[in-house]
Amino acid sequence: MGSSRNLRISLGPLWAVVNSPTYHRLHHSALPLHHDRNFAAILPVWDVLFGTYHHPARDEFPPTGLEDEPEINSFSETLVLPFRAWRKMFRERRDHSTALTN
C-alpha cells in the first residue's frame, strides 16, 4: 500500500497558497540541495518570505529518508521508528556511561 508521500501531485498556480505532497517531499529529501527547505506545513508563502522555498521541478522526485535509518516502506514501520530511535539513544547513553566508569 502506498502513502501520500509518494504522490506526484502538483497544484499548479496554487503552489504559494497550499502545500502539496511534491512540495513537502522536498523537505524530507536526502539530497543536500534540499536541506533546510520547504518547512511550511500548510502555507508555502512562509517559506517564500523566509527564503527557504524550493519550487519542485516538473519531475523532481528525490529520494527521502533520515541518515543512519533504513527506508520506511509501511505504516507499521512509521509507528516503530520513534521506539527504534529511543532504543538507539538509550544504548548510546549506556555505552557512554560504561566507558566513563571503566
C-alpha positions in Angstrom: 0.0 0.0 0.0 1.4 3.4 -1.0 1.5 6.5 1.1 0.8 10.2 0.4 4.5 10.9 0.5 4.7 9.1 -2.8 2.0 11.0 -4.6 3.2 13.0 -7.6 0.7 15.9 -7.4 1.3 19.4 -8.5 -1.2 22.2 -7.5 -0.1 24.4 -10.4 -0.7 28.1 -9.7 -1.9 27.3 -6.1 1.7 26.4 -5.0 2.1 29.6 -2.8 -1.3 29.0 -1.1 -1.5 25.3 -0.4 1.2 22.7 0.4 1.3 19.6 -1.8 2.9 16.2 -1.4 5.5 17.1 -4.0 6.4 20.3 -2.2 6.6 18.6 1.2 8.6 15.7 -0.2 11.5 18.1 -0.8 11.6 18.9 2.9 12.3 15.2 3.5 14.8 14.9 0.6 18.1 13.1 1.2 19.8 15.4 -1.3 21.9 18.3 0.1 20.3 20.6 -2.4 17.0 20.4 -0.5 18.3 20.5 3.1 16.7 23.3 5.2 14.0 23.9 2.6 10.2 23.8 2.5 9.3 23.9 6.2 5.8 25.2 5.9 3.1 22.7 6.9 0.2 24.4 5.1 1.2 27.8 3.6 4.3 27.8 1.4 4.2 31.6 1.3 6.1 31.5 4.6 9.0 29.6 3.0 9.0 32.2 0.2 9.1 35.1 2.8 11.9 33.5 4.8 14.0 32.3 1.8 13.6 28.6 2.4 11.3 27.9 -0.5 12.4 25.4 -3.2 9.9 25.0 -6.1 9.8 21.4 -7.2 10.6 21.0 -10.9 8.1 19.2 -13.0 9.5 15.7 -12.5 11.6 16.3 -9.3 11.0 13.3 -7.0 14.1 12.9 -4.8 14.9 10.1 -2.5 13.8 10.7 1.0 14.9 9.5 4.4 17.0 10.1 7.5 20.7 9.5 7.8 21.5 6.3 9.7 18.0 5.0 9.3 16.6 2.4 6.9 14.0 3.5 4.4 10.4 3.3 5.7 8.1 1.4 3.4 5.0 0.8 5.5 2.7 2.5 8.1 3.8 -0.1 10.8 7.4 0.8 10.2 6.5 4.5 10.7 4.9 3.6 14.1 8.1 1.7 15.2 10.6 4.4 14.1 10.4 6.5 17.4 10.9 3.4 19.5 13.9 2.4 17.4 15.4 5.8 17.8 14.8 5.8 21.6 16.4 2.3 21.9 19.5 3.6 20.0 19.7 6.7 22.2 19.5 4.6 25.4 22.1 2.2 24.2 24.5 5.0 23.3 23.9 6.6 26.7 24.5 3.3 28.4 27.7 2.7 26.4 28.9 6.2 27.2 28.2 5.7 30.9 30.0 2.4 30.9 33.0 3.9 29.2 33.2 6.7 31.8 33.2 4.2 34.7 35.9 2.0 33.3 
